[in-house]
């Protein structure tokens, strides 16, 4: 179907424009385009159009398992890991696929078309990974799933952890993960990172590490990861997720650390909702926010994106998959409430996230696949402020999700 989307605001451009789509690609972008014969005209009504929303950090294999087999009573990261360890004993491929299908369709309501999901491979049967590999193909027309081999219980600290990571790489994951702060010792931590990077180089894969997701300022896996990325000239292919210990690092150390971070060019993913919930659990008062230094990393020119992390699971009993909520919370908790910071914040879940995922053919440009979302608001500022729904999500020029515009009436 050939489309002409009339009268929309493209990203942060205040001027109205039109989008012409033919055979699933953008063929013309500009104001005042006239309909061509056989073209379907879609009135934009002055609404905001963005490239597809990108979820750059989530755990779909554990989605929709909150309370199974028990609730995380303490609300801590480590009890969450314990609860998940109990739940994953009962995993089946059918169980994982049913829950992930629900989660992905929920994400689609909010314009999400790309998802990097961390899949626990500290499971001798690799059950969740087998399920996600099947779903990656089955859902490819609607969502791009990027799978991370994630060793939830460690590479060196889990029996046969290295072998399971290698098997996951051989099975066709997209990204190699690690969790250095959860390893038994500092030596294991460094060894696990070296192994993860070497494995990624061997299989030509990306790297995304759960790095220093702790309040312990002595947790310094980030310096090791950044140095390995720098040594191997693979910074754009490497991501440090969470890095919450950076919130507790002393400033003198951060000033030194920034040098290797900048030289390495690695990506960062912050998960503001879950990290403000899980971190600082041992604090009384003053209580730390527990979110990495998003503002400082951004100002240093490093790429930062935002993720949901968890959707109704042992680490977060809430969560819808709506990344607007993540950005809204993230701006508040990182004190990035300047007007231009707010206006630009959609990039955390679009262009910045595309860099994290190493995507090509992303963005609204002539010649690119016609993938985009329409918000029921004239600007990102308005969409963020009033939680405007995504009224249309298009992939290859085909409508894959829609919501009727909401009408409000105050009777006084």
Secondary structure, DSSP 8 states (H G I E B T S, - for coil): --EEEEEEEETT--SEEEEEEETTEEEEEETT----TT-EEEEEEEEEEES-EEEEEE-GGGTT-TTSSS--SS--HHHHHHHHHHHGGG--HHHHHHHHHHHHHHHHHTTEEEEEEEEE--STT-HHHHHHHHHHHHTTTT-EEEEEEE-TT-SSSSTTHHHHHHHHHHHT-SEE---GGGSSSHHHHHHHHHHHHHHHHHHT-EEEEEE--SS-TT--HHHHHHHHHHHTT-GGGEEEEE-GGGGTS-HHHHHHHHHHHHHHT-EEEE-HHHHHHHTTTT--SS-------HHHHHHTT-EEEE--B-SSSSS-S---S-HHHHHHHHHHHTT--SHHHHHHGGGGGTHHHHHHTT-SS-SS-TTSB--EEEESSSSHHHHHHHT--EEEEEETTEEEEE----------
